[in-house]
């Protein structure tokens, strides 16, 4: 048995974690907290796979939306604009016109 496996078993037996999944989640959070470049990579991948929004990706990366857009651009990636239906667009235009009156 490798040392890492022994360490995991000790942490579980001592009750620091309810189960292996909780331990792994905590370990991943600590890793991403200490390695910002990995947070950015995770955020970009999730965004590229359309699993999260632009703002959520920036939040995960720990940077503002504009910096995240710049990171996408640096990698030759573009910002994805979600499709909007004609009805939604007309509703938003109506709301803007009401506010501007």
Secondary structure, DSSP 8 states (H G I E B T S, - for coil): --HHHHHHHHHHHTTSSSSHHHHHHHHHHHHHHH-HHHHHHHHHHHHHTTSS-HHHHHHHHTS-HHHHHHHHHHTT---------HHHHHHHHHHHHHHH-
